[in-house]
Each structure stands twice: as structure tokens, then as C-alpha cells.
Amino acid sequence: MEAELAPLLPLYRRERAAGRALALGVLVHTAGSTYRKPGALILIAADGEYAGLISGGCLEGDLREHAREVIASGAARVVRYDTRTAQDALWGLGLGCEGAMHILLLQAGPANGWEPLAHLAAALEAHRPTAVGLVSESALAEVPLGSVVLPGAPVAGGPLTAADAAPALQELLSRCATRGETGWVERCSWRLFVLPLALPPRILLLGAGPDAVPVAEIAARLGWKVTLVDHREAYARRQRFPAAEQVVLARPESLGDALDLPGFAAAVVMSHHLGSDLAYLRALAASAVPYVGLLGPAVRRERLLGDLGEDARRLDGRLHAPVGLSLGGRSPESLALAIVAQLHAFVHGIKVL
């Protein structure tokens, strides 16, 4: 599932502030080899500026022309691309992707309360799982193409609110939101695509020294929510990490009191101070944070685990030390890339060593 909203928000906020409608593109179907998969999003303004990608930039130019018509008319449409032909001479580009895509374009603006963008943006701000339903096919006038079903507020009237349909739709929205998976509801006269919001992982960096800066920057570039903790005032300064969600000045021993640790997908211990790292590891051992990374060589790891005593067992299966993939390079930027690469694999369900 690829419904990542954060890259779309600057354009959405700019156009909403100006009162100008946009076109939201949702990839609802793919076949064969495609750059993105169902759930991918693109937002297109009336002036042609866009945020997000459906392809590698090959189809977006043509999609902008369709988007302008959707913005002007308010009528949703499905745009289909197929590059599986032998000649593959689409606009003379010779894409060679060997895939097909169906993209639902719908207007989001003052006329419809900017939905579903408004709902998704609010959920992202609150870091709350959610999913929305979008009618991607319809032969019924009372169920227009592009109709939006929000949690707790189905489309008024028509088959979508029938006694035998509305509860099932709401249950599916809840299930897709929880699992982070797309879904479908199919009837003989209409089809609805369920789009869950991809919540960015929350990453905790314990130690805000100079080498934490590139880690935070790369993670933020991916749209992740990064929190930094340090007990040193010179390091725990907001201006050093402008893209971070928060920077916390706190003693390592009070980590559990300063933060809600279960809310983090991963934590990296990198304070370069044995006493501090020991306190951080002890707090993390008592938590349910599923990934714990530790910076430093194996001999340092063994010393810290020895000092942890019985608490060390509680890190079994979670501790990655030395943290990071073996990519080569010794600069802070190289190490940051190795750390974020391993984190990226973990949060996407790929087994990491």
C-alpha cells in the first residue's frame, strides 16, 4: 500500500488557502510491471503543478491535461494507460514498462469540503489510522464516479447507504485502516476502492550529537517523524533539527517519563556515552519498541549488554548492534545512510540482520 500523503500537503495547503480546487489522482488498478502500485497518489493544481508521482515522470504530463478538465468540470474520470504492446510507442516515448494503470481523478475543492484530502490530512496530523472509500466505477446516477465514503459518514442516499451495504462498508474501512491494506467492494453496478492512509513511522534518536544530524535529515526526507533526545543543552536544540517532529531535553534515566515509548517504531541509541547508552538501553528493554539500534562496535555492545545483566534478555530479537547495513564508508553521512537503510527495511517488513 502506497498512500503517502505528506509529499502532497504543501501544494494542498497552498491551493486551499487560495480557494482553488485541485485534482487528486489515485492509482486504483495495475497490471504487469508498473512504477507504483494501487494506493499511490498524485495531486495536481489548475496551473499544472503537481506533487507525488504515479509513474517515473513519463505519464504525469498527459495526466495534467485530464486533471485540468476534472478541476474545471468537477466530474471525476478514470484515465487508463497501457504500455504492454510490442511497439510501446505511447506518445513516441517508448516507455517499455510492460504494465497498465487505471488512475481515478477526482476534484477536491470548496464545493466538496476538500474531501477526501481534508479527512486524510487531519488523520495524518493526529497520526491516526484511517481509510476512505472512492467509487472507481459506476453505472448508477445516484452513485457518481468519484463519490467519497468517509469513516462514520457514508455518501448520502443511494446504494452506498442501504441497510445491507453501509455497515459492511464501514467495517471494511476500519479493517483496511488497521491493516494498512487497500480493499474493494464490488457490486453489479458499481465498484468502490478503499484507500488506507500510510502513517509515517515514528523514529527515536537517543543522542543528538553531530552524527545524528544526517540521520534525522535523511529520515525526514522520507517523511518519517523523528524525535531526538539528549541531556546536553548544546545538542538538544530545535534549530539543529528543523525537520524533526520534536527535540527533547531529558536525562537518559527519565526517558520513560519523558516520552510515550510504545508510539515509536524504532529507536537508535547513539549518545557516544557509555552511561547514557546503558540507561537508554535499560529503558528500551522495558518497553515494546520493536527495533532497537545501537551505534558502536561489537566489543562496546558486549560491554553494555554485560552491564545490563538480566535486562539484556529483554532485547533479544530486537537489538541491532552495530546498527546499520554494511554499505561501506565512514563519514557521518555514510553511517546515516546505512542506519536509515536498515530502518527502512525494518519498517517495510523486510527482515534485517
C-alpha positions in Angstrom: 0.0 0.0 0.0 1.5 3.4 -1.0 -0.9 6.1 0.0 1.7 8.5 1.3 0.1 11.9 1.8 2.9 14.1 3.2 4.5 15.0 -0.1 1.1 16.3 -1.3 0.4 18.6 1.7 2.4 21.7 0.7 0.6 22.0 -2.6 -2.8 21.2 -1.0 -2.3 23.9 1.7 -1.3 26.5 -0.9 -4.2 25.9 -3.1 -6.7 25.6 -0.3 -5.5 28.9 1.2 -6.1 30.5 -2.2 -9.6 28.8 -2.5 -8.6 26.9 -5.7 -9.8 23.4 -6.4 -7.3 20.6 -7.2 -7.4 17.2 -8.8 -6.5 14.2 -6.7 -5.2 11.2 -8.6 -5.4 7.8 -7.1 -3.9 4.7 -8.7 -6.7 2.1 -8.3 -5.5 -0.7 -10.5 -2.3 -2.0 -12.0 -1.4 -5.0 -14.2 2.1 -6.1 -15.2 5.2 -4.1 -14.3 4.4 -0.6 -13.1 6.4 2.1 -11.3 3.8 2.4 -8.5 1.2 0.2 -7.1 -2.5 0.7 -6.1 -2.9 3.4 -3.5 -0.2 5.8 -4.9 -1.3 9.4 -5.0 -0.7 12.5 -7.1 -2.1 16.0 -6.5 -2.4 18.4 -9.5 -3.2 22.1 -9.4 -5.0 24.0 -12.2 -1.8 25.6 -13.2 -0.3 22.2 -13.9 2.0 22.0 -10.8 1.8 18.6 -9.2 3.1 16.7 -6.1 3.6 13.0 -5.9 4.3 10.5 -8.7 2.2 7.9 -10.4 5.0 6.9 -12.9 8.6 7.9 -13.1 7.5 11.2 -14.6 6.6 9.7 -18.0 2.8 10.0 -17.7 2.3 13.0 -15.4 2.4 15.5 -18.3 -0.6 13.8 -20.0 -2.4 13.3 -16.7 -2.2 17.1 -16.1 -4.4 17.7 -19.1 -7.0 15.4 -17.8 -6.7 17.0 -14.3 -7.4 20.4 -15.7 -10.7 19.2 -17.1 -11.7 17.5 -13.9 -10.9 20.7 -11.9 -13.0 22.8 -14.3 -16.0 20.5 -14.6 -16.0 18.8 -11.2 -16.7 15.5 -12.9 -14.4 12.6 -11.9 -12.9 10.3 -14.5 -10.7 7.3 -14.8 -7.6 7.6 -17.0 -6.1 4.4 -18.3 -2.6 3.8 -19.6 -1.3 0.5 -21.1 2.3 0.1 -22.1 2.2 -3.7 -22.7 2.1 -3.5 -26.5 5.0 -4.8 -28.6 5.6 -1.3 -30.1 5.2 0.6 -26.9 5.1 3.8 -28.8 3.0 5.8 -26.4 3.4 9.5 -27.4 6.7 8.3 -29.0 8.3 7.8 -25.6 9.0 4.1 -25.8 8.4 3.6 -22.1 9.0 -0.2 -22.1 7.3 -0.6 -18.7 5.1 -3.5 -19.8 2.3 -2.5 -17.4 -1.1 -1.0 -17.3 -2.6 1.5 -14.8 -6.0 2.9 -14.0 -6.0 6.3 -12.3 -9.1 7.8 -10.7 -9.1 11.6 -10.9 -11.5 13.5 -8.7 -11.9 17.1 -7.8 -11.1 18.3 -4.3 -12.1 21.9 -3.5 -14.5 24.2 -1.8 -17.5 22.5 -3.4 -16.9 19.2 -1.6 -15.1 20.5 1.5 -11.8 19.4 0.0 -12.6 15.8 0.6 -11.0 13.3 0.9 -7.9 15.4 1.3 -9.2 17.2 4.4 -10.0 14.0 6.2 -6.7 12.3 5.3 -4.7 15.4 6.3 -6.4 15.7 9.7 -5.7 12.0 10.3 -2.1 12.4 9.3 -1.7 15.3 11.7 -3.1 13.3 14.5 -1.1 10.2 13.5 -4.4 8.3 13.4 -5.1 5.3 11.1 -7.9 5.8 8.7 -9.2 4.8 5.3 -11.6 6.3 2.8 -13.7 4.7 0.1 -13.7 6.0 -3.5 -16.2 4.9 -6.2 -14.0 4.0 -9.1 -16.7 2.5 -11.4 -20.4 3.2 -11.5 -23.3 2.7 -13.9 -25.7 4.4 -11.5 -26.6 8.1 -11.5 -27.1 8.0 -7.7 -23.6 6.7 -7.2 -21.4 9.1 -9.2 -17.9 8.2 -10.1 -15.5 9.7 -7.6 -18.0 9.6 -4.7 -16.2 9.6 -1.3 -17.1 7.4 1.7 -15.6 8.6 4.9 -15.5 6.7 8.2 -18.7 7.3 10.0 -20.2 9.3 7.2 -21.2 7.4 4.1 -22.4 9.1 0.9 -25.9 10.4 1.4 -28.6 8.4 -0.4 -28.3 5.6 -2.9 -27.0 2.0 -2.5 -23.9 3.1 -0.5 -26.2 3.8 2.5 -28.6 0.9 2.1 -29.1 -1.2 5.3 -27.2 -4.1 3.8 -24.3 -2.1 2.5 -23.4 0.8 4.9 -22.3 -1.3 7.9 -20.2 -3.6 5.7 -18.5 -0.5 4.1 -17.7 1.0 7.4 -16.3 -2.3 8.7 -14.1 -2.6 5.6 -12.8 0.9 6.1 -11.9 0.1 9.6 -10.2 -3.2 8.7 -8.2 -1.6 5.9 -7.1 1.3 8.1 -5.9 -1.1 10.8 -4.0 -3.4 8.4 -2.8 -0.7 6.1 -4.1 -2.6 3.1 -6.2 -1.5 0.1 -9.6 -3.2 -0.4 -12.5 -3.4 -2.8 -16.3 -3.5 -2.6 -17.8 -4.8 -5.9 -21.5 -4.8 -6.9 -23.0 -5.4 -10.3 -23.4 -1.6 -11.0 -20.6 0.0 -9.0 -17.2 -0.6 -7.6 -15.5 1.1 -4.6 -11.8 1.2 -3.9 -10.7 1.5 -0.2 -7.6 3.7 0.3 -5.9 3.5 3.7 -3.6 6.3 4.9 0.0 5.3 5.2 1.2 6.7 8.5 4.9 7.5 8.6 6.9 5.6 11.2 8.0 7.4 14.3 11.7 7.1 14.9 13.5 7.9 18.1 17.2 9.0 18.1 18.8 8.8 21.6 21.7 11.2 21.3 21.6 14.4 19.3 25.3 14.8 18.5 26.6 15.9 15.2 26.3 12.5 13.6 22.6 12.4 14.4 22.0 15.4 12.1 22.3 13.5 8.8 20.3 10.6 10.2 17.4 13.0 11.1 17.7 14.7 7.7 17.5 11.5 5.6 14.7 10.2 7.8 12.7 13.4 7.5 13.3 13.4 3.7 11.4 10.0 3.7 8.6 11.7 5.5 9.3 9.9 8.8 8.5 11.5 12.2 11.8 11.9 14.1 12.2 12.6 17.8 15.6 13.4 19.3 16.5 13.1 22.9 19.7 14.4 24.6 20.6 15.6 28.1 23.1 18.1 26.8 21.6 21.6 26.2 24.1 22.3 23.5 22.8 19.4 21.4 19.1 19.3 22.3 18.3 22.4 20.3 15.4 22.7 17.9 17.3 24.8 15.4 19.8 22.0 14.8 17.0 19.7 13.7 14.4 21.8 11.8 12.7 18.9 10.2 12.3 16.8 13.4 8.9 16.3 15.0 10.3 17.2 18.4 13.6 17.6 20.2 13.6 16.7 23.9 16.0 17.8 26.6 15.9 15.0 29.2 18.1 12.7 31.2 18.5 9.2 29.9 17.2 7.8 33.2 13.9 9.6 32.7 13.3 8.5 29.1 10.2 6.5 30.0 8.7 9.5 31.8 9.6 12.0 29.0 8.1 10.0 26.1 5.4 7.6 25.2 7.8 4.8 24.1 5.2 2.4 22.6 4.4 5.0 20.0 7.8 4.5 18.3 8.5 2.0 15.5 12.3 2.1 16.2 14.9 3.7 18.4 18.6 4.2 17.8 21.0 4.7 20.7 23.8 6.9 19.7 24.9 9.2 22.5 28.6 8.1 22.4 28.5 7.9 26.2 28.5 4.6 27.9 26.5 5.6 31.0 23.8 7.3 28.9 23.6 4.4 26.4 23.2 2.0 29.2 20.3 4.0 30.7 18.7 4.2 27.3 19.0 0.5 26.6 17.6 -0.3 30.1 14.5 1.9 29.3 14.1 0.4 25.9 14.5 -3.2 27.3 11.5 -2.4 29.5 9.5 -1.1 26.5 7.8 -2.7 23.5 9.7 -0.7 20.8 10.2 -3.4 18.2 13.6 -2.2 16.8 16.5 -1.1 18.9 19.7 0.0 17.2 23.0 0.6 19.0 25.8 2.6 17.4 29.3 1.3 18.0 31.5 -1.8 17.6 30.7 -5.3 18.8 33.0 -5.0 21.8 31.1 -2.0 23.1 27.8 -3.8 22.6 29.0 -6.8 24.7 30.2 -4.5 27.5 26.8 -2.7 27.6 24.9 -6.0 27.5 27.0 -7.3 30.3 26.2 -4.2 32.4 22.5 -4.6 31.6 22.5 -8.0 33.3 19.2 -9.8 33.2 17.6 -6.8 31.3 19.7 -7.7 28.3 17.5 -10.8 27.6 14.5 -8.4 27.1 16.3 -7.1 24.0 16.6 -10.5 22.3 15.3 -10.3 18.8 15.1 -6.5 18.9 18.6 -5.3 19.2 20.6 -4.5 16.1 24.2 -3.8 17.0 26.2 -2.5 15.4 23.3 -0.6 13.9 23.1 -0.1 10.1 23.6 -2.1 6.9 27.2 -2.8 5.8 27.3 -0.3 2.9 30.9 1.0 3.2 32.1 4.5 4.1 33.0 6.0 7.4 31.7 9.6 7.1 28.7 10.7 9.2 26.6 10.8 6.0 27.6 7.3 5.1 26.8 5.9 8.5 23.5 7.8 8.5 22.6 6.2 5.1 23.5 2.7 6.5 21.3 3.3 9.6 18.3 4.7 7.7 18.6 1.9 5.1 18.3 -0.7 7.8 15.4 1.1 9.4 13.7 1.4 6.0 13.9 -2.3 5.5 12.5 -3.0 9.0 9.5 -0.7 8.8 8.6 -2.1 5.5 8.6 -5.7 6.8 11.9 -6.8 5.3 14.0 -9.0 7.6 17.2 -7.3 8.6 20.1 -8.9 10.3 
